[in-house]
Amino acid sequence: MIGSVLGNRYEILSEVGSGGMAKVYKAKDRYLQRIVAIKLLKEEFREDTDFLKRFDTEAQAAANLAHPNIVQIYDIGNDNDRYYIVMEYIDGITLKEYIEQKGSLSWRETVEISRQICSALAKAHSRNIIHRDVKPNNIVMTPEGIPKVTDFGIARSASNGTDTMIIDTIGSVHYSSPEQARGGYTDAQSDIYSIGVTMFEMATGTLPFDAETPVAVALKQIQDSPPVPSSIKEDIPPKMDEIILTAMAKRKEDRYPSVADLISDLEGLSNGEPGAQQDIVLPNIKRDTRFDTRKIENPWEVDEELSNRNRKNNSRDNPERKSSMNIVMPIIYVVLIITILGSIFFFVSMIIKEFNNDGPKEIILGNYVNRHIDEVNTELLANEIRPVNITYKADDVVPENHVISQFPLPDSKMKLGGYTTLELVVSLGSEMVEIPNVAWQDHTTMMYRLRDEYGLVVVEVPQYDDEVGVNMAIRTDPPATTQVKKGSKVTLYWSLGPEKEMVVVPDLIGDTYDAAVRKLTNAKLKLGETFPADREGHSGKIIDQAPKPGETVEEDTAVAIFFEEDVPEPGATTQPPGTESRTITLKLPPGYEPGETVRVRVYIADNMTGDETIFTDKHIPASDFPASIIVPVNAESQVTVRAYLDDTLVFNQTF
């Protein structure tokens, strides 16, 4: 795979990693001259339609997300059933490796990294994309320490139903939410749980749950409460404990309602808001009073003192008691009268308010996101929820006439009677674009324009054409001026030039240079290399040619000719004994787009000694291809001849 070129554009440089579904390579984008990462689907999954769909899901999900903490997707493609995604290349390490290097992170660094991860997921959630596999292995740290979320391989649009994933084969059970462990419905709260586990690991250097098998870990995710982080690492503040344990609550409704709420608490802790370092009540932690060590010293003395006081106060002849009673009783009467009058006033007010209650009624809003607007309107009318302000906008993810977002948010309190306006944003579906006219324009330029400017998925198809010049665009399917949705597939046809006929190579053996040129011209062929060079007008005879006489080749093929050697001067050396020649024919690979000239490098390796030499390294006009080259070989041992056109291996044969 190393050294090959995908899509006639991306040159594979090295392998950088491998996952369950794909391998990741470092590559060079020849068009934009930049380093990129290529995720190539493994061969065993190329016939699996489910995996192909999931692979495409990652590209579609992440390509629509532009955020500084999300790895950017540049391109997707299929080269001879090799499915790949082109993405931003980051010369860094995973967050998992970063934690392992440091043992654990300080709580302040944990907060900052978590805040940026949450910001990325908030962007995804705003586009109704749930990651479903948040874990340190899927977060890459740049050399500057910036986390970037990647690998949306099992991400799905929240509008795509209640699909679930099997976590023991996809994702990681150590970071999966209880509902994922049960195989239930997953949503944004599942991502929040995984963030909580990731924060726990960053802050403590350990996982909250571990066991010998994935099933055992899954059971712990469902049944067991996580340890308090500060019980593992003492310098973690109580507020950090609260944030992590809230995110990891077993029930979704006990977690943060949204990633935005989690970000708010993280920023509050980072900015040192009151309570960040104070003792607080953590969720799901009950104080055990069975081991309370507080006690009363000498309880018998306390009982005796209380008994003496009671006897003294109960004495009818006690003058202090009589005096105090004369003062206290009038005060008691006054307080009693005020209390009675206040109670009467309160109940009368409540009765009047009940009969004259014009105050607004409050309701709890439902979740209208990803629902059809007609269904939502019916529900709003039934619940007398007005006024409602509806705006429409194009969206590549949410289906047409479905709600993209709402404000106030779901589960919020809303006063009826005009006090609050419900804001709904409804999808127009994917944005429509008009396919431009591409005829007689450079097909590579038009491919990038259709993809980058119009947002279309382009499939290129080369074909012969008698009128349109080589490498020029011919047409599109659907044709120009057709209105299509952004993200639709369009086929771009481009010209290979006129289809060439096959001709027979004439016999040039024994001819002079001029005679050979005339024969080649009449046969619709052209002269290739001449050995030795500069034989134009020479009277010497041709002793060999390549291709050989009688071979069938395309018209315009270059034919190399070889003349008899001049008589050597006395004392001059001749060709070493045991050496003979072989003719190799080099053709441009299908779809290859050369410049005006092509660099040709031929290497000859002695298989016995392992020595390799460069036989030739020169530039040949692109119009001279197919080109034939005579190479010397050792008749007494095997040699391997390799030939490269530019950097592409086109010939590899042992003689």
Order of alpha helices (4+ residues) and beta strands (2+ residues): beta-beta-beta-beta-alpha-beta-beta-beta-alpha-alpha-beta-beta-beta-beta-alpha-alpha-alpha-alpha-alpha-alpha-alpha-alpha-beta-alpha-beta-beta-beta-beta-beta-alpha-beta-beta-beta-beta-beta-alpha-beta-beta-beta-beta-beta-beta-beta-beta-beta-beta
